[in-house]
Amino acid sequence: MESEIQKMEQEQKKSISGVQEESHNLQSLITSQFAELHQILTEKEQRLLRDVRVEEEKIVKTMEKNLQEIQENLNSIQEELSKLQGQIDHKDGVIFLKVRGYTTVGKVKVHSNKMVG
């Protein structure tokens, strides 16, 4: 009977060792699989970040080009407005002189007593 109990005790110890060994193996497997997943996710993260930077660069480049075109158009419009304003100012001066009775002859201004209507 004692040998039977010793046999059961040995079997139980063997089972405990088997469970512990399986548990350690499973823990190692889980750790290695998570390390692999971490590596995969890190690589994916780096690819996505790179893609975002490349896309940002393309978009910003296009937007900067558009901004430059807008600035060039604005400068052109401002120059044109300045020219037009100069022409308007010149014409206003001529009209003012005509209303006041002055006429330009060569480089000499001549006053006329005529009424301009």
C-alpha positions, 0 to 999 in steps of 0.5 A: 500500500505504501508503495502504491501511495509513493507511486501516486505521489511520484505521478503527481510530482511528474504531473506538476512538473509537466504543467510547470514546463508547459506553462513556461513554454507557453509563457515563452511562446506568448512573449516571442509572439508579442515581440514579433507583433511589436516588431510588425507594428513598429515597422507598420508605424514607420511606413505610415509615418513616412507615407504621411510625411511624403504626402504632407510634402506633396501637399505643402509643395502644391500649396506653396506653388499656388501661394506663389502664383497668388502673390504674383497675380496680386503683384501684377494686379497691384501694378496694373491698379497703380498704372490705372490710378496714375492715368486717372490722376493725370486725366483728373488734372487735365479735366481740372485745368480745362474746367478752370480755363487753362489749356496747355500749349506746348509747355506753357499753360494759357488761361482762357476766359471762356466758360467751359460747358 
